[in-house]
Amino acid sequence: MKTSSKITKKRKNGFLSRMKSHKGKTIIQQRRKKKRNKLTKI
């Protein structure tokens, strides 16, 4: 939840669109990795 709020704040501040898209992709990849790790542990 905290990460999503930070992204919205950065969008409001008007950061570079490239930076926004890149950071969003990296966060999505991290979430996918966490899900995979949970499946492997079980």
C-alpha positions in Angstrom: 0.0 0.0 0.0 2.8 2.4 0.9 4.6 1.9 -2.4 1.4 2.7 -4.4 0.8 5.9 -2.5 4.4 7.0 -3.2 3.9 6.4 -7.0 0.7 8.5 -7.0 2.5 11.4 -5.2 5.3 11.3 -7.7 2.8 11.4 -10.6 1.2 14.5 -9.0 4.6 16.1 -8.6 5.1 15.7 -12.3 8.2 13.4 -12.5 9.5 12.3 -15.9 7.1 9.8 -17.6 10.0 7.4 -18.3 11.0 7.3 -14.7 7.4 6.6 -13.6 6.9 3.8 -16.1 10.3 2.2 -15.3 9.7 2.3 -11.5 6.1 0.9 -11.9 7.5 -2.1 -14.0 10.2 -2.8 -11.4 7.6 -2.9 -8.6 5.4 -5.2 -10.5 8.3 -7.6 -11.1 9.2 -7.6 -7.4 5.6 -8.5 -6.5 5.7 -11.4 -9.1 9.0 -12.7 -7.6 7.5 -12.6 -4.1 4.5 -14.6 -5.2 6.8 -17.2 -6.9 8.9 -17.5 -3.7 5.7 -18.2 -1.6 4.7 -21.0 -4.0 8.1 -22.6 -3.9 8.2 -22.5 0.0 4.9 -24.2 0.2 
